[in-house]
């Protein structure tokens, strides 16, 4: 549509006006032809409408028009101008029903068009159950043509879209959402919408809560705490403690998030006085999950550096997650607690950890041949073959069912993985990723290294981990003994000639300590010598604790039978059987100096002292 032409039937003076659909008013035009732009026609249901008006300068003058002399020239095809409605609902809001008002609504739309100056909003309306509500927030701005992941914003934190009657229940309903329609002006075009997000701002009833002190200290287990103090005259709830920026760096390609586990090292100094009231995971838009607080269990009073667990390796907290949003510094949690005690109480949080369980599946990768052959070191190998014509990485090699039988109550100290591996061509194969599996799910640290695999078939092992390294995870005997405990491993091909990557044997060593069952009779008991390194000798017993309480004691060391006899010097009757559920621990000193047999021989004079 290019030009609008007009002319007069006679010399009667009239004015000619054209309607502007942007300013919503008529504009006088003085000369023909007039160059039409998209501001002057409205594309509705495939029909381009141009509105004109003729007015005589003298209202009493009569004039007539030759309508044949009004014509519109088209130079581009007319296409369907309006989209159908895009209705989006089911946003899953969980606003507390006690909220007193909905203060503002922001809708963010990531959208763009194929052609410039061609597509714009037709209507942007909130939707509730069966009809639109509130104001139409459309704008006259053209949609841009760049897919830049930038949101266009409608509304504000204090703008309720003219829908003052909306309640928290309305927002939480599955029928609440947004309706979007766009219009096209001009030639054939394509409009795109990548993402729509709604933010709700609301007010809660006026309340006050006790503040957390040093909340930044809650992300490192160092006995330096975040804390909140309550008393019978204080408020009975804490303020929120918000912890984010956990520094995740999960791969984003081919990753499935399987579960999220939150671990709290927390305690209170008065029994039965503190319990959870609210615990939510957060994403970039705010609290994203339901409440996972365990309000039935009081915080314990034992500062034992143990963790209380929420969620697990298969629990997504009712939400689907992407690696990208977990990697953002806005991912984290919100927590607040309740006091129901009768004495001054200090609630402390020493450390909060979040563990994210995920799997990553390389696609179109090369499979391993005969992976079961890694169970024995016999030069009968599993292998994968590469060339410049194949994919550059292997599929996962998953090895499980190692047959562990770690005793119940053992404390896992470290895990070592050893792989007898080689390549047939030097500088051609490197590790891709190496993870341990807990209950069949990858967990903890990636222990792959960048060193190229060697060529010699010498039976040597490449070692990952050691006797003190837990691979960034906590472990129980039952998790080690589980048939799904093992490793996931894949490799990279970096060579230029055909190469086999071969693995003869994989073994895992689990290091643990185990507390023997000890029976105390008349406050006396005996224990065998601890395991000592070569060259070390037991020289002293420093402390004895029962259930983490220290007691004075005397002792006798029987070096010949390698047994230690302990007498507890306490008026308290401590008799009973002690095991890993109520452990006895002992700190001892060692000497790694081997003395010659006659080093301390000599002559001594003794003097008899009179009794006092």
C-alpha positions in Angstrom: 0.0 0.0 0.0 1.8 3.1 -1.2 -0.3 6.2 -2.0 -3.7 7.7 -1.5 -5.0 10.0 -4.3 -8.0 12.4 -4.2 -9.5 15.3 -6.1 -12.5 17.7 -5.9 -15.6 17.4 -8.1 -16.0 21.2 -8.2 -14.2 24.3 -6.9 -16.0 24.1 -3.6 -13.3 24.3 -0.9 -13.2 21.3 1.4 -10.6 19.8 3.8 -9.4 16.2 3.5 -8.3 14.2 6.5 -6.8 10.7 7.0 -7.1 8.7 10.3 -3.9 7.9 12.2 -4.2 4.6 14.0 -1.3 5.3 16.3 -2.4 8.8 17.5 -6.1 7.7 17.2 -7.1 11.0 15.4 -7.7 12.5 12.0 -4.9 14.5 10.3 -5.6 17.1 7.7 -3.8 16.6 4.4 -3.4 19.4 1.8 -2.0 17.7 -1.3 -2.6 14.6 -3.3 -1.2 12.0 -3.5 -0.5 11.3 0.1 2.3 8.8 0.9 0.7 6.2 3.1 2.6 4.5 6.0 1.5 1.7 8.3 0.3 4.3 10.8 -2.6 5.0 8.5 -4.2 1.7 7.9 -5.5 -1.1 10.2 -5.0 -4.7 9.1 -8.1 -6.5 10.6 -9.2 -9.9 9.5 -7.1 -9.6 6.3 -8.6 -6.3 5.2 -6.6 -3.1 5.2 -8.9 -0.3 6.3 -8.1 3.4 5.5 -10.4 5.9 7.1 -10.8 9.4 5.4 -13.0 12.4 6.1 -14.1 15.3 3.9 -15.3 18.5 5.6 -16.4 21.8 3.9 -14.8 24.9 5.1 -18.3 26.4 5.4 -20.7 24.0 7.1 -23.6 25.6 5.1 -22.0 24.9 1.8 -23.1 22.0 -0.2 -20.7 19.9 -2.2 -20.6 16.5 -3.9 -17.8 14.0 -4.4 -16.8 12.0 -7.4 -15.9 8.8 -5.4 -14.1 7.4 -8.5 -11.4 9.9 -8.0 -10.5 8.4 -4.5 -8.2 5.5 -5.1 -5.6 3.5 -3.1 -2.6 2.0 -4.9 -1.2 -1.3 -3.6 2.3 -2.5 -4.3 2.5 -5.4 -1.8 0.1 -8.3 -1.2 -2.3 -8.2 1.7 -1.8 -11.1 4.2 -3.7 -12.2 7.3 -3.1 -9.5 9.8 -3.9 -10.8 13.2 -2.7 -13.9 15.0 -5.0 -16.1 17.0 -4.9 -15.8 20.8 -1.9 -17.4 22.5 -3.3 -18.3 25.9 -0.8 -19.4 28.6 -2.0 -20.6 32.0 -0.9 -23.0 34.7 2.1 -20.9 36.0 2.0 -22.8 39.3 2.0 -19.8 41.7 1.9 -20.6 45.4 1.2 -17.2 47.0 0.3 -17.4 50.7 -3.5 -17.1 51.0 -3.1 -14.7 53.9 -1.6 -12.1 51.5 -3.6 -8.9 51.9 -3.3 -7.5 48.4 -1.9 -8.1 44.9 0.2 -5.0 44.4 1.7 -5.4 41.0 2.1 -7.8 38.0 4.9 -7.8 35.6 4.7 -9.9 32.4 8.0 -10.5 30.5 7.9 -11.7 26.9 10.9 -12.7 24.9 9.6 -12.1 21.3 10.8 -11.0 17.9 9.6 -10.9 14.2 11.1 -12.0 10.9 10.8 -8.5 9.3 11.4 -5.1 10.8 8.6 -2.6 11.3 6.0 -5.2 10.6 4.7 -6.9 13.7 3.4 -5.3 17.0 1.1 -6.1 19.8 -2.6 -6.5 19.1 -3.6 -7.3 22.7 -1.8 -8.2 25.9 -4.4 -9.2 28.6 -4.4 -11.2 31.8 -6.6 -14.2 31.8 -8.6 -15.8 34.6 -10.5 -19.1 34.2 -12.8 -18.2 31.3 -12.3 -14.5 30.3 -9.7 -11.7 30.1 -9.4 -9.4 33.1 -8.0 -5.9 33.6 -6.3 -3.6 31.2 -4.9 -4.3 27.7 -1.2 -3.6 28.0 -0.4 -3.7 24.3 2.1 -1.1 23.0 2.6 0.5 19.6 6.3 -0.6 19.4 7.4 -2.8 16.6 8.8 -6.1 17.6 12.5 -6.3 17.0 14.1 -8.8 14.6 16.9 -10.0 16.8 16.6 -13.2 18.9 18.6 -11.7 21.8 16.8 -13.4 24.7 15.8 -10.0 26.0 12.4 -9.7 27.7 9.9 -7.0 26.8 8.2 -5.9 30.0 4.5 -5.1 30.6 3.3 -3.8 33.9 5.2 -2.8 37.0 5.6 -3.8 40.6 2.9 -1.3 41.6 0.6 -1.9 38.6 -2.2 -4.4 39.1 -3.4 -4.0 35.4 -6.7 -2.6 36.5 -7.7 -5.9 38.1 -7.9 -4.7 41.7 -10.1 -7.6 42.7 -7.5 -10.4 42.0 -6.8 -12.5 45.1 -3.9 -14.8 46.0 -6.3 -17.7 45.2 -7.0 -16.3 41.8 -3.3 -16.1 41.0 -2.6 -19.6 42.4 -5.3 -21.2 40.2 -4.4 -23.2 37.1 -6.7 -20.9 35.1 -4.7 -17.7 35.7 -2.3 -16.6 33.0 -1.9 -14.3 30.0 -3.4 -13.9 26.5 -1.3 -12.6 23.7 -2.2 -11.5 20.2 -0.1 -9.8 17.6 -0.8 -8.0 14.3 1.2 -8.0 11.1 1.4 -5.0 8.8 2.7 -5.6 5.3 4.1 -8.7 3.6 4.3 -12.3 4.6 6.0 -12.5 8.0 6.7 -14.8 11.0 6.4 -13.8 14.6 8.2 -15.7 17.4 7.7 -16.0 21.1 10.5 -17.8 23.0 9.5 -17.3 26.7 6.8 -15.7 28.8 7.3 -15.1 32.5 4.9 -13.6 35.1 6.0 -11.9 38.3 3.5 -11.2 41.1 4.2 -8.6 43.9 2.0 -8.9 47.0 1.7 -7.7 50.6 1.6 -9.9 53.6 0.0 -8.9 56.9 2.1 -6.7 59.1 4.4 -9.0 61.1 7.8 -8.8 62.7 10.4 -11.5 63.1 13.8 -12.0 64.8 16.7 -11.2 62.5 19.5 -13.6 61.7 23.0 -12.5 62.8 25.8 -13.0 60.3 23.8 -15.0 57.8 26.8 -15.1 55.4 28.5 -17.5 57.9 26.0 -20.3 57.0 27.9 -21.7 54.0 31.1 -23.0 55.5 31.4 -25.7 58.2 33.8 -24.0 60.5 31.9 -23.7 63.8 31.4 -20.0 63.0 27.7 -19.6 62.8 24.8 -17.7 61.5 22.4 -17.5 64.4 19.1 -16.0 65.7 18.2 -15.5 69.4 14.8 -16.0 70.9 13.3 -15.5 74.4 9.9 -15.8 75.9 9.3 -12.1 75.2 10.7 -12.1 71.6 8.9 -12.8 68.4 8.3 -16.5 67.9 9.6 -16.7 64.3 12.8 -15.8 62.6 13.1 -13.6 59.5 14.0 -15.3 56.2 17.6 -16.4 55.8 18.3 -16.4 52.0 21.3 -18.3 50.7 22.2 -18.2 47.0 25.3 -18.1 44.7 26.4 -21.7 45.4 28.7 -21.7 42.4 27.3 -24.6 40.4 28.9 -25.3 37.1 26.8 -28.2 35.7 27.3 -29.0 32.1 24.3 -27.8 30.1 24.5 -30.1 27.1 22.5 -33.4 27.3 22.0 -33.0 31.1 19.0 -34.2 33.0 18.5 -33.0 36.6 17.5 -36.0 38.7 17.2 -34.7 42.2 18.2 -32.0 44.7 19.4 -32.6 48.3 19.8 -29.8 50.9 22.0 -30.5 53.9 21.8 -28.4 57.1 24.4 -28.4 59.9 22.1 -26.7 62.5 21.3 -26.9 66.2 19.7 -25.1 69.1 21.0 -24.8 72.6 17.7 -25.7 74.2 16.0 -29.0 73.5 12.6 -28.9 71.8 12.6 -25.2 71.3 13.2 -24.7 67.5 11.7 -26.3 64.4 11.5 -25.4 60.7 8.6 -23.4 59.5 9.5 -22.6 55.9 12.0 -24.0 53.5 11.9 -23.3 49.7 14.3 -23.6 46.8 14.7 -20.5 44.7 15.3 -19.8 41.1 15.8 -16.5 39.2 12.1 -15.5 39.7 11.8 -16.2 43.4 10.6 -19.1 45.6 10.1 -22.0 43.1 9.0 -25.0 45.1 6.5 -26.0 47.8 7.4 -25.9 51.4 9.9 -28.6 52.4 10.2 -27.6 56.1 9.9 -30.4 58.6 7.9 -28.7 61.3 7.4 -31.9 63.3 11.0 -32.4 64.2 12.8 -30.1 66.7 16.3 -29.1 66.1 18.8 -31.2 68.0 21.1 -29.7 70.6 24.2 -31.7 69.7 26.8 -29.7 67.7 28.2 -32.8 66.1 28.9 -31.4 62.6 26.3 -33.8 61.3 23.8 -32.8 58.6 20.0 -32.9 58.5 18.8 -33.8 54.9 15.9 -32.5 52.9 15.2 -34.0 49.5 17.3 -36.7 47.9 18.9 -37.9 44.7 15.6 -38.4 42.9 13.5 -35.6 44.5 13.0 -32.5 42.3 10.9 -30.7 44.9 7.9 -30.7 42.6 9.7 -28.6 39.9 11.5 -29.4 36.7 15.0 -27.9 36.6 17.5 -27.0 34.0 21.3 -27.0 34.5 21.3 -23.4 33.3 19.0 -22.1 36.0 20.9 -24.0 38.7 24.2 -22.5 37.6 22.8 -19.0 38.0 23.8 -17.1 41.2 20.1 -16.7 42.0 19.6 -20.4 42.6 19.5 -21.2 46.3 17.1 -21.4 49.2 14.9 -19.5 51.7 14.5 -20.7 55.3 12.7 -19.4 58.4 12.1 -21.1 61.7 9.8 -21.0 64.7 10.5 -20.8 68.5 8.2 -22.5 70.9 10.4 -22.6 74.0 10.2 -21.1 77.5 13.9 -20.1 77.9 16.4 -18.0 76.0 17.4 -20.0 72.9 20.2 -19.6 70.4 19.5 -21.3 67.0 22.6 -21.7 64.9 23.3 -22.7 61.3 27.0 -23.6 60.7 26.8 -24.9 57.1 24.3 -25.3 54.3 25.1 -27.4 51.3 23.0 -28.1 48.2 23.7 -31.2 46.1 22.4 -31.5 42.6 22.1 -35.0 41.1 22.2 -35.2 37.3 23.0 -37.5 34.4 24.6 -36.5 31.1 24.3 -38.6 28.1 26.6 -38.0 25.2 24.7 -38.5 21.9 25.9 -40.3 18.8 29.0 -41.5 20.7 30.9 -44.7 20.2 30.0 -47.7 22.4 32.4 -49.8 24.4 33.0 -53.4 23.2 32.7 -56.1 25.9 32.6 -53.8 29.0 32.2 -56.8 31.3 35.9 -57.6 30.7 37.2 -55.0 33.1 36.4 -57.1 36.1 39.7 -59.0 36.0 43.2 -57.9 35.1 44.0 -60.5 32.5 44.9 -58.5 29.3 41.5 -59.3 27.9 40.2 -55.8 27.5 37.1 -53.7 26.8 37.8 -51.2 24.1 36.5 -48.4 21.8 37.9 -47.7 18.3 38.3 -44.2 16.9 39.3 -42.6 13.6 39.0 -39.2 12.0 35.7 -40.5 10.5 34.1 -41.4 13.8 32.7 -39.3 16.6 35.3 -37.7 18.9 34.1 -39.2 22.2 33.0 -42.5 23.6 29.7 -43.4 25.2 29.5 -43.7 29.0 31.2 -46.8 30.4 29.1 -47.6 33.5 30.6 -50.1 35.9 28.6 -51.1 39.0 28.0 -54.1 41.4 31.5 -54.2 42.9 30.3 -56.5 45.7 31.3 -54.3 48.7 30.3 -55.4 52.3 31.3 -52.5 54.4 30.0 -53.1 58.0 27.1 -51.1 59.3 28.3 -48.2 61.4 31.6 -47.8 59.5 32.6 -44.2 58.7 33.7 -43.8 55.1 37.0 -41.9 54.9 38.1 -42.1 51.3 37.5 -43.7 47.9 40.2 -44.6 45.3 39.5 -45.7 41.7 42.2 -47.4 39.7 42.1 -48.0 36.0 44.5 -50.1 34.0 44.1 -48.2 30.7 46.1 -47.6 27.5 45.8 -46.2 24.0 47.3 -47.8 20.8 48.5 -44.5 19.6 50.3 -41.9 21.7 48.7 -38.5 22.5 45.3 -39.6 21.1 43.1 -40.4 24.1 42.2 -38.3 27.2 39.6 -38.6 29.9 36.2 -37.0 29.3 34.5 -37.2 32.7 34.7 -39.6 35.6 32.0 -39.7 38.3 31.1 -42.0 41.2 27.6 -43.4 41.2 25.4 -43.3 44.3 22.2 -45.4 43.9 22.9 -45.3 40.1 23.1 -41.5 39.9 26.3 -39.5 39.2 27.4 -37.5 42.3 30.1 -35.2 43.5 33.3 -34.2 41.7 34.4 -35.0 38.2 37.8 -36.6 38.7 38.8 -36.9 35.0 42.3 -35.5 34.2 43.7 -34.1 31.0 46.8 -36.3 30.8 46.9 -38.3 27.5 46.7 -42.0 28.0 50.0 -43.9 27.7 50.7 -46.6 25.2 52.6 -49.4 27.1 50.6 -52.4 28.1 52.5 -52.6 31.4 49.6 -53.4 33.8 50.1 -50.0 35.6 47.0 -48.3 37.1 46.0 -44.7 36.7 44.8 -43.6 40.2 41.8 -41.3 40.9 41.1 -40.2 44.5 42.8 -41.5 47.6 42.3 -42.7 51.2 41.1 -39.3 52.4 39.1 -38.1 49.4 35.3 -38.5 49.2 34.8 -37.1 45.7 32.8 -34.2 47.0 30.0 -36.4 48.5 29.0 -38.0 51.8 28.7 -41.8 52.0 27.1 -44.4 54.1 28.0 -48.2 54.2 24.6 -49.0 52.6 25.3 -46.7 49.7 28.7 -48.3 49.1 27.3 -51.8 49.4 24.4 -51.0 47.0 24.7 -52.9 43.6 24.3 -49.5 41.8 27.5 -48.0 43.4 30.2 -47.7 40.9 31.6 -45.3 38.2 30.5 -43.5 35.0 33.4 -42.8 32.6 33.8 -41.5 29.0 36.8 -40.5 27.0 37.9 -38.1 24.2 39.7 -38.9 21.0 42.2 -36.2 20.0 44.3 -38.0 17.4 44.7 -38.0 13.7 45.0 -41.8 13.0 43.0 -44.9 13.9 43.3 -45.5 17.7 41.9 -48.0 20.2 41.3 -46.9 23.8 41.6 -50.1 25.9 40.8 -50.8 29.6 41.9 -54.1 31.1 40.8 -53.7 34.7 39.0 -51.2 37.0 39.1 -51.5 40.8 37.7 -49.4 43.6 39.1 -49.2 47.1 36.9 -47.9 50.0 38.7 -46.7 53.1 36.7 -46.6 56.4 37.0 -46.8 60.1 34.8 -49.0 62.3 34.0 -48.8 65.9 34.1 -52.2 67.7 31.5 -53.0 70.3 32.9 -52.3 73.8 31.5 -53.4 77.1 32.2 -51.3 80.2 31.9 -53.1 83.6 32.5 -51.2 86.9 33.7 -48.3 84.7 36.5 -50.4 83.3 37.1 -51.7 79.8 39.8 -52.8 77.4 40.5 -52.2 73.7 43.0 -53.6 71.2 45.9 -51.5 69.9 45.0 -49.1 67.1 46.5 -49.8 63.7 49.8 -47.9 63.4 52.1 -47.0 60.5 55.4 -48.9 60.2 57.9 -47.3 62.6 55.2 -45.8 64.9 54.8 -46.9 68.5 52.0 -46.2 70.9 53.3 -43.9 73.7 50.3 -42.3 75.4 46.5 -42.1 75.7 45.4 -38.5 75.6 41.6 -38.4 75.9 38.7 -40.8 76.3 35.2 -39.7 75.3 31.9 -41.5 75.6 29.1 -40.2 73.4 31.3 -37.1 72.8 31.6 -36.4 76.5 35.1 -36.5 78.0 35.9 -38.2 81.3 39.1 -38.4 83.4 40.7 -41.8 83.3 43.7 -43.9 84.1 45.2 -46.5 81.8 47.7 -49.4 81.4 49.2 -50.4 78.1 50.0 -54.1 77.7 52.6 -54.0 74.9 53.1 -57.8 74.9 49.4 -58.5 74.2 48.8 -55.2 72.4 45.9 -54.3 74.6 44.9 -51.1 76.5 43.1 -51.2 79.8 41.1 -48.1 80.8 39.6 -47.1 84.1 37.1 -44.2 84.0 37.6 -42.0 87.1 34.0 -40.8 87.3 31.4 -41.1 90.1 28.9 -41.7 87.3 28.0 -45.3 86.5 29.0 -45.6 82.9 28.5 -49.3 82.5 27.0 -50.6 79.4 27.6 -51.7 75.8 29.0 -49.1 73.4 29.0 -49.2 69.6 28.7 -46.9 66.7 25.3 -45.7 67.9 26.9 -44.5 71.2 30.6 -44.5 70.5 33.7 -44.5 72.5 36.6 -42.6 71.0 40.2 -42.4 72.1 43.0 -40.0 71.2 46.5 -41.4 71.5 50.1 -40.3 71.0 52.7 -42.2 69.0 56.4 -42.1 68.7 58.1 -42.9 65.4 61.6 -43.0 66.9 63.1 -46.5 67.3 65.4 -46.4 70.2 68.4 -48.7 70.7 67.8 -51.3 73.4 70.4 -50.0 75.9 69.9 -46.3 75.3 68.3 -45.7 78.7 70.7 -47.9 80.8 72.7 -46.2 83.5 73.5 -46.0 87.2 71.2 -44.2 89.6 71.5 -43.2 93.3 68.3 -43.4 95.4 67.7 -41.4 98.5 65.1 -42.4 101.1 62.9 -39.4 102.1 61.3 -39.2 105.5 57.5 -39.3 105.6 55.8 -36.0 106.4 
